[in-house]
């Protein structure tokens, strides 16, 4: 869920830079065993899956964790089950068409682990897993760019909230499920097809927002090198 205008750019118009912040909310679902995690996964809305795979990027404490989603982190820290943590960490949300596909993959891994180990079925932990969901609050950064070349010098200082909104959250909003930059560039009648192709080659899941900002900036700089 988001508050504010979720359409920062349309073909033929300027690019309006947006920023965002994450408000974390409880779903009321919690788990103190792997069996309860499975039951919770069946009940929570897909927005909770989105939060536990992507929302962590906006949290201040996010800093290259060993496991790259909340389910994998809890499997290790809460259940002390490294094999399960490693399997869950291999779930890459960008490999799936939608979050329901992600849900089914996580459920399949949990089912397999429960079948393998009777201890996993009943073992309880002190540190429970709390299913959360996030509300993305969107606001204007006060900048509008008319041409892609104009945004190049600004990209290195783009806020991490803007990076998240325009390059990650955009994939839930744009018809082609791509980033806002590519959606805007597509309105220039194929002029920036190589730039769009390079942006499409970035998988944001394995990067921090600062790393992603650097990579997006480098791609734009390379394409507009020499154009002053």
Number of C-alpha atoms within 10 A of each C-alpha: 8 15 11 12 11 16 14 20 19 15 13 14 15 16 22 16 21 25 20 25 19 19 14 14 13 12 16 10 16 17 19 18 22 24 17 18 20 18 15 18 21 13 10 17 17 17 15 21 25 20 22 19 21 21 24 19 24 20 13 7 9 13 10 11 10 12 17 25 25 22 22 27 22 19 23 17 14 19 23 13 16 14 13 22 23 17 15 23 20 13 19 16 19 13 10 13 10 14 18 13 14 21 21 13 17 21 18 13 16 22 15 11 19 18 12 11 10 10 12 18 17 14 12 17 15 9 13 16 22 17 23 21 23 23 17 21 17 19 17 15 14 9 12 17 15 12 15 16 15 13 19 19 12 11 19 15 11 19 17 20 21 23 24 26 24 24 23 20 23 22 16 12 15 15 9 11 16 20 23 24 19 22 20 21 22 18 15 15 10 11 11 16 14 11 19 21 11 14 19 12 8 15 14 17 17 12 15 18 22 16 13 20 22 15 18 19 19 15 17 20 17 11 15 15 11 7 7 6
